[in-house]
Amino acid sequence: TVIAEGFGLRDVAKNLPVTENTLFGIGSTSKAFTATLLGMRKDAGEVDFDTPVSDLLDGFRLKGDAASLSVTPRDLMTHHTGMPRHDYAWVLGRSDNMTRHEMMLKFRHFEP
């Protein structure tokens, strides 16, 4: 059973309720979800951990052609891209109402 409704308030000061579209920052637990789902796709033969991400996601680019063309899902999941943390970019992206795709397109501007 999937519960698709919200409980509580997304903004206490404005008394705005949580809805099925409210996004919550869940920190690093999303990494486990992502790795599990990628593993399921791998088991189904739909993805290989060593295929360049640029072959899997249209528009995926990092700063520099070598990194853009060689980074794999395995590299992303094990933090072997050479990229430093850019946590604040995700906060800004959410506050600017950017889509996930629009946030991904910004990776090419992040300094390694």
N, C-alpha and C positions, 0 to 999 in steps of 0.2 A: 504494500500500500504506500503510495506517495501522498504526502500531505502538502498541498500546494496553497497554503494560506499563511499569513503571517501572524505572529504572536508578539505582543508588546509594542513598543514605540521605536521608530527609527530616529526620531528627533524629539526628545523629551521637552525641550524648551518650546517647540512649536506644536507639541501634541500630535505629531504625525505618526500614524500607525505603520507597522511593518506590513508589507504586501508580498505577494509572490515574486515581485520583481526587485525587492530590496537586496542589495549586495552587502555582505559582511566580510570584513577582513578576517581571514581565518589563519593568517600567519603561515608557518611552514607546513601545516598539515596538508595543504594543497599539493605539495611535492609528492607525498605518498599516494594521493589519489591519481595524480598524473602518471607516476611510475607504474601503478597498478593497471591503469587503463592502457598505457603503452604496451605493457607486458601481455595483456589480453589481446591486443591487436597483433602483437608479434606471434603469439601462439596460434592465432587465426590465419597467419601468413599474410597479413595486410600491411605490415611495416617491418623493416629491418633496423635494428639499433645502429647499424653502421652505414646507413644511407645518408648522404648529406641532407641536412634540414632544408636547404634551398631547393632540393628536388621534391620535397614533401609539402612545403608551405610557399605558395606563390607570394613573392614580395619579400621573403625573408632575406635580410642582408645585415651584416655587421660592418663596422668600420674597417675596411680593408678587404680586398678581393680574396686573399688566401683564406682568411677566417670564414668569410661568407660562403665559400665553395667547399670548405672541408669540415665544418662543424656538423656533428651528428647528434641524433637523439641521445646516444650514450654520453657524449660530451656534455650536453645540457643537463642531463640527470645527475652527472657526477661532478658538475662544476669545473669542467676542464676546458673552458672556452677562452680563458685568458682575460675575461671581462671582470672588472671589479663589481661590487654590489651597486645596484642602482635602485634601491628600495623606494626612494622618494619619487622616482618616475611613475611608479604604479599609483601612488597616492595622488599625484598631480593628474594622471590620466583619468582616474575615477572622478576627481573634482571637475575636470573639464568635459565630462561625459563622453570621452573617447571610447570607441569600440575597441575590443581586443585587437582586431586587425590594425586599427590606426595606431595603437600603442606599439605593436610589433614593427610597424614601418618606421618608428622612431629609433629602433635599435641601431640603425646604420649611423646615427649621429653620436652615439655614446662612445666616449674615449675608453680604449682598453687599458 
